[in-house]
Amino acid sequence: MRRPCLPAALLLLLAACDNAAEPETADVPLDQPAPAAAASSAPDSAGDNGATPMDERVATLGLLNKRNNVSEDITLKPGESAEVGPVIIRLSACERTAPWELPQETGAFVQVDIRERGSQAHTRVFSGWLFRESPSLNVVEHPVYDVWVKDCTMRWPGEDARSVRSPSTPPSPAP
């Protein structure tokens, strides 16, 4: 009985795997927002497992001006941006864990650009994920402005309309 040579079998295996897709990369200049496909590792609407598609989710972010102690809520959909005074906030994605997963977390991928006094152009001071339950994990470091995630409104399969908000918010009493 003749056994196939191990190197030949290995070459056949490698040849079969040669068509495997390599991960996509994109070069994005620092002064431009990341493309939606590169900014989010969330599945697209075709493979979303029944969750709310990314373009239908709504994130609520908090913006605090530490100089005058004024805060305001900013509501954005992925791909939108808001300009509040010298601050521009862009939202690329928002996510929350499924109700059956632990720990429950809510996050958003945001970019924050600020125009300093005397400057004509905005400067990117933050680009990354912010998490509601772990605000110290990733922080917008700026002496005057602070940005944080308050909520990501989306739905998972099996959730009813009352549980569309983030699971960390208390449910409303039944009528």
Phi and psi in degrees as GROMACS dihedral restraints (atoms count N, CA, C in turn):
[ dihedral_restraints ]
;  ai    aj    ak    al  type     phi  dphi    fc
    3     4     5     6     1  -102.6    20    10
    4     5     6     7     1   129.2    20    10
    6     7     8     9     1   -96.5    20    10
    7     8     9    10     1   141.7    20    10
    9    10    11    12     1   -67.6    20    10
   10    11    12    13     1   148.6    20    10
   12    13    14    15     1   -68.3    20    10
   13    14    15    16     1   134.8    20    10
   15    16    17    18     1   -59.7    20    10
   16    17    18    19     1   -44.8    20    10
   18    19    20    21     1   -60.9    20    10
   19    20    21    22     1   -35.9    20    10
   21    22    23    24     1   -66.5    20    10
   22    23    24    25     1   -41.7    20    10
   24    25    26    27     1   -64.6    20    10
   25    26    27    28     1   -38.6    20    10
   27    28    29    30     1   -65.5    20    10
   28    29    30    31     1   -40.0    20    10
   30    31    32    33     1   -64.2    20    10
   31    32    33    34     1   -39.6    20    10
   33    34    35    36     1   -64.2    20    10
   34    35    36    37     1   -39.9    20    10
   36    37    38    39     1   -65.5    20    10
   37    38    39    40     1   -43.9    20    10
   39    40    41    42     1   -65.1    20    10
   40    41    42    43     1   -37.9    20    10
   42    43    44    45     1   -64.3    20    10
   43    44    45    46     1   -35.6    20    10
   45    46    47    48     1   -70.3    20    10
   46    47    48    49     1   -30.0    20    10
   48    49    50    51     1   -91.2    20    10
   49    50    51    52     1    -1.7    20    10
   51    52    53    54     1   -63.3    20    10
   52    53    54    55     1   -26.4    20    10
   54    55    56    57     1   -86.8    20    10
   55    56    57    58     1     8.0    20    10
   57    58    59    60     1   -64.0    20    10
   58    59    60    61     1   139.8    20    10
   60    61    62    63     1   -74.4    20    10
   61    62    63    64     1   137.5    20    10
   63    64    65    66     1   -88.9    20    10
   64    65    66    67     1   153.4    20    10
   66    67    68    69     1   -63.3    20    10
   67    68    69    70     1   142.1    20    10
   69    70    71    72     1   -80.5    20    10
   70    71    72    73     1   140.0    20    10
   72    73    74    75     1  -127.4    20    10
   73    74    75    76     1   154.2    20    10
   75    76    77    78     1  -138.8    20    10
   76    77    78    79     1   134.4    20    10
   78    79    80    81     1   -88.4    20    10
   79    80    81    82     1   118.3    20    10
   81    82    83    84     1  -120.2    20    10
   82    83    84    85     1   122.8    20    10
   84    85    86    87     1   -59.9    20    10
   85    86    87    88     1   149.3    20    10
   87    88    89    90     1   -64.2    20    10
   88    89    90    91     1   -26.1    20    10
   90    91    92    93     1   -88.2    20    10
   91    92    93    94     1     7.4    20    10
   93    94    95    96     1  -124.6    20    10
   94    95    96    97     1   150.4    20    10
   96    97    98    99     1   -67.4    20    10
   97    98    99   100     1   151.1    20    10
   99   100   101   102     1   -70.5    20    10
  100   101   102   103     1   144.9    20    10
  102   103   104   105     1   -64.2    20    10
  103   104   105   106     1   151.9    20    10
  105   106   107   108     1   -58.0    20    10
  106   107   108   109     1   -38.6    20    10
  108   109   110   111     1   -67.4    20    10
  109   110   111   112     1   -35.8    20    10
  111   112   113   114     1   -82.6    20    10
  112   113   114   115     1   -26.4    20    10
  114   115   116   117     1   -78.2    20    10
  115   116   117   118     1   -23.3    20    10
  117   118   119   120     1  -122.5    20    10
  118   119   120   121     1   133.1    20    10
  120   121   122   123     1   -95.0    20    10
  121   122   123   124     1     8.0    20    10
  123   124   125   126     1   -74.1    20    10
  124   125   126   127     1   149.1    20    10
  126   127   128   129     1   -67.3    20    10
  127   128   129   130     1   153.0    20    10
  129   130   131   132     1   -74.9    20    10
  130   131   132   133     1   173.9    20    10
  132   133   134   135     1   -65.1    20    10
  133   134   135   136     1   -21.9    20    10
  135   136   137   138     1   -73.6    20    10
  136   137   138   139     1   -29.5    20    10
  138   139   140   141     1  -121.3    20    10
  139   140   141   142     1    39.2    20    10
  141   142   143   144     1   -87.4    20    10
  142   143   144   145     1     6.4    20    10
  144   145   146   147     1    56.2    20    10
  145   146   147   148     1    27.1    20    10
  147   148   149   150     1    89.4    20    10
  148   149   150   151     1    -2.5    20    10
  150   151   152   153     1   -75.8    20    10
  151   152   153   154     1   164.4    20    10
  153   154   155   156     1   -58.6    20    10
  154   155   156   157     1   129.8    20    10
  156   157   158   159     1   -59.5    20    10
  157   158   159   160     1   150.8    20    10
  159   160   161   162     1   -55.9    20    10
  160   161   162   163     1   -40.7    20    10
  162   163   164   165     1   -72.2    20    10
  163   164   165   166     1    -8.0    20    10
  165   166   167   168     1  -104.3    20    10
  166   167   168   169     1    -2.5    20    10
  168   169   170   171     1   -79.8    20    10
  169   170   171   172     1   156.3    20    10
  171   172   173   174     1  -132.5    20    10
  172   173   174   175     1   127.2    20    10
  174   175   176   177     1  -107.0    20    10
  175   176   177   178     1   141.9    20    10
  177   178   179   180     1  -112.3    20    10
  178   179   180   181     1   121.3    20    10
  180   181   182   183     1  -115.3    20    10
  181   182   183   184     1   149.6    20    10
  183   184   185   186     1  -103.1    20    10
  184   185   186   187     1   139.6    20    10
  186   187   188   189     1  -125.4    20    10
  187   188   189   190     1   123.6    20    10
  189   190   191   192     1  -117.1    20    10
  190   191   192   193     1   128.0    20    10
  192   193   194   195     1   -94.7    20    10
  193   194   195   196     1   106.3    20    10
  195   196   197   198     1   -71.4    20    10
  196   197   198   199     1   -19.0    20    10
  198   199   200   201     1   -70.3    20    10
  199   200   201   202     1   -42.9    20    10
  201   202   203   204     1  -116.7    20    10
  202   203   204   205     1     8.3    20    10
  204   205   206   207     1    58.1    20    10
  205   206   207   208     1    41.7    20    10
  207   208   209   210     1  -109.7    20    10
  208   209   210   211     1   126.4    20    10
  210   211   212   213     1  -122.4    20    10
  211   212   213   214     1   153.0    20    10
  213   214   215   216     1  -148.2    20    10
  214   215   216   217     1   153.4    20    10
  216   217   218   219     1   -90.7    20    10
  217   218   219   220     1   137.4    20    10
  219   220   221   222     1  -121.6    20    10
  220   221   222   223     1   125.1    20    10
  222   223   224   225     1  -109.0    20    10
  223   224   225   226     1   122.3    20    10
  225   226   227   228     1  -136.8    20    10
  226   227   228   229     1   151.4    20    10
  228   229   230   231     1   -99.0    20    10
  229   230   231   232     1   155.0    20    10
  231   232   233   234     1   -54.9    20    10
  232   233   234   235     1   133.8    20    10
  234   235   236   237     1    97.0    20    10
  235   236   237   238     1   -12.8    20    10
  237   238   239   240     1   -93.9    20    10
  238   239   240   241     1   162.3    20    10
  240   241   242   243     1  -139.0    20    10
  241   242   243   244     1   157.7    20    10
  243   244   245   246     1  -133.6    20    10
  244   245   246   247     1   138.8    20    10
  246   247   248   249     1  -112.2    20    10
  247   248   249   250     1   119.4    20    10
  249   250   251   252     1  -122.8    20    10
  250   251   252   253     1   104.5    20    10
  252   253   254   255     1    60.5    20    10
  253   254   255   256     1  -127.9    20    10
  255   256   257   258     1   -86.4    20    10
  256   257   258   259     1     6.8    20    10
  258   259   260   261     1  -107.6    20    10
  259   260   261   262     1   132.6    20    10
  261   262   263   264     1  -117.2    20    10
  262   263   264   265     1   125.6    20    10
  264   265   266   267     1  -116.2    20    10
  265   266   267   268     1   126.1    20    10
  267   268   269   270     1  -113.2    20    10
  268   269   270   271     1   136.5    20    10
  270   271   272   273     1  -110.1    20    10
  271   272   273   274     1   124.5    20    10
  273   274   275   276     1  -100.0    20    10
  274   275   276   277     1   -33.3    20    10
  276   277   278   279     1  -160.4    20    10
  277   278   279   280     1   153.8    20    10
  279   280   281   282     1  -140.0    20    10
  280   281   282   283     1   143.3    20    10
  282   283   284   285     1  -143.0    20    10
  283   284   285   286     1   155.2    20    10
  285   286   287   288     1  -144.5    20    10
  286   287   288   289     1   152.5    20    10
  288   289   290   291     1   -70.0    20    10
  289   290   291   292     1   155.9    20    10
  291   292   293   294     1   -65.6    20    10
  292   293   294   295     1   153.1    20    10
  294   295   296   297     1   -60.8    20    10
  295   296   297   298     1   -23.9    20    10
  297   298   299   300     1   -90.4    20    10
  298   299   300   301     1    -1.8    20    10
  300   301   302   303     1   -97.9    20    10
  301   302   303   304     1   146.1    20    10
  303   304   305   306     1  -126.8    20    10
  304   305   306   307     1   143.2    20    10
  306   307   308   309     1   -77.8    20    10
  307   308   309   310     1   155.1    20    10
  309   310   311   312     1   -76.3    20    10
  310   311   312   313     1   127.2    20    10
  312   313   314   315     1  -138.6    20    10
  313   314   315   316     1   150.9    20    10
  315   316   317   318     1  -128.4    20    10
  316   317   318   319     1   131.2    20    10
  318   319   320   321     1  -143.7    20    10
  319   320   321   322     1   163.0    20    10
  321   322   323   324     1  -147.2    20    10
  322   323   324   325     1   140.6    20    10
  324   325   326   327     1   -92.9    20    10
  325   326   327   328     1   114.1    20    10
  327   328   329   330     1  -127.5    20    10
  328   329   330   331     1   157.0    20    10
  330   331   332   333     1  -126.3    20    10
  331   332   333   334     1   133.4    20    10
  333   334   335   336     1  -121.3    20    10
  334   335   336   337     1   122.2    20    10
  336   337   338   339     1  -116.7    20    10
  337   338   339   340     1   136.3    20    10
  339   340   341   342     1  -130.3    20    10
  340   341   342   343     1   137.0    20    10
  342   343   344   345     1   -97.5    20    10
  343   344   345   346     1   113.0    20    10
  345   346   347   348     1   -74.1    20    10
  346   347   348   349     1   159.5    20    10
  348   349   350   351     1   -58.4    20    10
  349   350   351   352     1   135.3    20    10
  351   352   353   354     1    81.8    20    10
  352   353   354   355     1    -2.2    20    10
  354   355   356   357     1  -103.3    20    10
  355   356   357   358     1   147.9    20    10
  357   358   359   360     1   -91.9    20    10
  358   359   360   361     1   -22.6    20    10
  360   361   362   363     1  -112.3    20    10
  361   362   363   364     1   153.0    20    10
  363   364   365   366     1   -82.2    20    10
  364   365   366   367     1   148.3    20    10
  366   367   368   369     1  -119.7    20    10
  367   368   369   370     1   133.9    20    10
  369   370   371   372     1   -72.9    20    10
  370   371   372   373     1   120.6    20    10
  372   373   374   375     1  -107.4    20    10
  373   374   375   376     1   -15.1    20    10
  375   376   377   378     1  -157.0    20    10
  376   377   378   379     1   141.7    20    10
  378   379   380   381     1  -151.7    20    10
  379   380   381   382     1   110.9    20    10
  381   382   383   384     1   167.0    20    10
  382   383   384   385     1  -171.9    20    10
  384   385   386   387     1   -86.6    20    10
  385   386   387   388     1   135.4    20    10
  387   388   389   390     1  -114.1    20    10
  388   389   390   391     1   139.4    20    10
  390   391   392   393     1  -120.7    20    10
  391   392   393   394     1   132.7    20    10
  393   394   395   396     1   -64.8    20    10
  394   395   396   397     1   -46.0    20    10
  396   397   398   399     1   -78.8    20    10
  397   398   399   400     1   -16.1    20    10
  399   400   401   402     1  -132.7    20    10
  400   401   402   403     1    68.8    20    10
  402   403   404   405     1   -64.9    20    10
  403   404   405   406     1   -23.6    20    10
  405   406   407   408     1   -83.9    20    10
  406   407   408   409     1    -7.3    20    10
  408   409   410   411     1   -65.3    20    10
  409   410   411   412     1   -40.4    20    10
  411   412   413   414     1  -144.3    20    10
  412   413   414   415     1   119.8    20    10
  414   415   416   417     1  -122.7    20    10
  415   416   417   418     1   139.6    20    10
  417   418   419   420     1   -78.4    20    10
  418   419   420   421     1   109.3    20    10
  420   421   422   423     1   -95.5    20    10
  421   422   423   424     1   101.1    20    10
  423   424   425   426     1  -148.0    20    10
  424   425   426   427     1   140.1    20    10
  426   427   428   429     1   -68.8    20    10
  427   428   429   430     1   -21.7    20    10
  429   430   431   432     1  -110.6    20    10
  430   431   432   433     1   -38.1    20    10
  432   433   434   435     1  -113.5    20    10
  433   434   435   436     1   146.1    20    10
  435   436   437   438     1  -132.0    20    10
  436   437   438   439     1   139.2    20    10
  438   439   440   441     1  -129.0    20    10
  439   440   441   442     1   136.8    20    10
  441   442   443   444     1  -147.5    20    10
  442   443   444   445     1   161.2    20    10
  444   445   446   447     1   -87.8    20    10
  445   446   447   448     1   133.1    20    10
  447   448   449   450     1  -105.9    20    10
  448   449   450   451     1   -37.6    20    10
  450   451   452   453     1  -165.6    20    10
  451   452   453   454     1   157.5    20    10
  453   454   455   456     1  -134.4    20    10
  454   455   456   457     1   112.4    20    10
  456   457   458   459     1   -88.5    20    10
  457   458   459   460     1   114.8    20    10
  459   460   461   462     1  -158.1    20    10
  460   461   462   463     1   168.3    20    10
  462   463   464   465     1  -129.1    20    10
  463   464   465   466     1   143.4    20    10
  465   466   467   468     1  -107.9    20    10
  466   467   468   469     1   158.2    20    10
  468   469   470   471     1   -58.9    20    10
  469   470   471   472     1   137.0    20    10
  471   472   473   474     1    90.8    20    10
  472   473   474   475     1    -9.2    20    10
  474   475   476   477     1   -85.9    20    10
  475   476   477   478     1   144.8    20    10
  477   478   479   480     1   -93.6    20    10
  478   479   480   481     1   176.6    20    10
  480   481   482   483     1   -62.8    20    10
  481   482   483   484     1   -27.7    20    10
  483   484   485   486     1   -70.7    20    10
  484   485   486   487     1   -22.0    20    10
  486   487   488   489     1  -103.1    20    10
  487   488   489   490     1    24.7    20    10
  489   490   491   492     1   -68.9    20    10
  490   491   492   493     1   -32.5    20    10
  492   493   494   495     1   -71.0    20    10
  493   494   495   496     1   171.1    20    10
  495   496   497   498     1   -57.2    20    10
  496   497   498   499     1   141.0    20    10
  498   499   500   501     1   -65.0    20    10
  499   500   501   502     1   -15.6    20    10
  501   502   503   504     1   -81.5    20    10
  502   503   504   505     1    -6.3    20    10
  504   505   506   507     1   -87.0    20    10
  505   506   507   508     1   138.8    20    10
  507   508   509   510     1   -66.7    20    10
  508   509   510   511     1   142.1    20    10
  510   511   512   513     1   -68.6    20    10
  511   512   513   514     1   149.6    20    10
  513   514   515   516     1   -77.5    20    10
  514   515   516   517     1   149.8    20    10
  516   517   518   519     1   -65.6    20    10
  517   518   519   520     1   143.7    20    10
  519   520   521   522     1   -71.8    20    10
  520   521   522   523     1   139.7    20    10
